[in-house]
Amino acid sequence: MMAGNPTPRPYWTPDVPVIRLTEQERTSYREQIRELVTGASLTFTWLIRQLSDEGLMTDKYEMSATLSGVRTGDKADEILRRSLDILHRYQMRMGSCGEP
């Protein structure tokens, strides 16, 4: 009999069911994410950290594969969705900084 803490699962499982993106949506999300990161002078390291803060763990290899379209599936779709959401929230906060 083994004692101690159970080993965390090495794979990602969604908290709620993931609605899969179409290939057209994936392409659009990938393009928007690249444009928003570049346009706001952010880094993908920053974006990966934001995803981590929200509980979605990823790394530069997985992010790169997702943005290039090599990686697909539930987690990749969730990375795309949450990344775009994070960037839109960032854009809204930064856009309102100069307003009275």
C-alpha positions in Angstrom: 0.0 0.0 0.0 1.4 3.4 -1.0 1.0 6.5 1.1 1.3 10.1 0.2 -0.3 12.6 -2.1 -1.8 11.4 -5.4 0.1 12.4 -8.5 -1.7 15.2 -10.4 -3.0 14.1 -13.8 -0.4 15.1 -16.5 -3.1 16.0 -19.0 -5.7 18.7 -19.2 -9.3 18.1 -18.6 -11.9 21.0 -19.0 -13.9 22.2 -16.1 -16.9 22.5 -18.4 -17.6 21.0 -21.8 -15.7 22.7 -24.6 -17.5 23.7 -27.8 -15.1 23.0 -30.6 -14.1 25.8 -32.9 -14.5 25.4 -36.7 -11.3 25.5 -38.8 -12.4 29.0 -40.0 -12.8 30.2 -36.4 -9.4 28.8 -35.4 -7.7 30.6 -38.2 -9.5 33.8 -37.3 -8.7 33.5 -33.6 -5.0 32.7 -34.4 -4.7 35.8 -36.6 -6.4 38.1 -34.1 -4.3 36.8 -31.2 -1.1 37.5 -33.2 -2.3 41.0 -34.2 -3.4 42.0 -30.7 -0.2 40.7 -29.1 2.0 42.5 -31.6 -0.2 45.7 -31.7 -0.1 46.1 -27.9 3.6 45.4 -27.7 3.0 42.4 -25.5 4.8 39.0 -25.5 3.5 35.5 -25.8 5.3 34.9 -22.4 3.0 37.5 -20.9 -0.1 35.8 -22.5 1.0 32.4 -21.2 1.3 33.9 -17.8 -2.2 35.3 -18.0 -3.6 31.9 -19.0 -1.7 30.4 -16.1 -3.3 32.9 -13.7 -6.7 31.8 -15.0 -5.8 28.2 -14.3 -5.0 27.1 -17.9 -1.4 25.8 -17.8 0.5 25.9 -21.1 4.0 26.6 -22.3 5.7 28.2 -25.2 5.8 25.0 -27.2 2.2 24.3 -26.8 1.3 28.0 -27.5 3.4 28.0 -30.6 1.9 24.7 -31.9 -1.6 26.0 -31.2 -1.0 29.4 -33.0 0.6 27.6 -36.0 -2.4 25.2 -36.3 -0.3 22.1 -35.6 -2.0 21.4 -32.3 -5.8 21.1 -32.3 -8.3 19.7 -29.9 -10.2 20.8 -26.9 -7.3 22.3 -25.0 -6.0 24.1 -28.1 -9.5 25.6 -28.7 -9.7 26.7 -25.1 -6.2 28.3 -25.3 -7.4 30.2 -28.4 -10.7 31.3 -26.8 -9.2 32.4 -23.5 -6.2 34.1 -25.1 -8.5 36.2 -27.3 -10.7 37.0 -24.2 -7.7 38.1 -22.2 -6.4 40.3 -25.0 -9.8 41.9 -25.5 -10.0 42.6 -21.8 -6.5 44.1 -21.9 -7.4 46.2 -24.9 -10.5 47.5 -23.2 -8.6 48.4 -20.0 -5.7 50.1 -21.9 -8.1 51.9 -24.2 -9.9 53.5 -21.2 -6.7 54.6 -19.5 -6.5 57.9 -21.4 -10.2 58.8 -21.0 -11.5 61.2 -18.3 
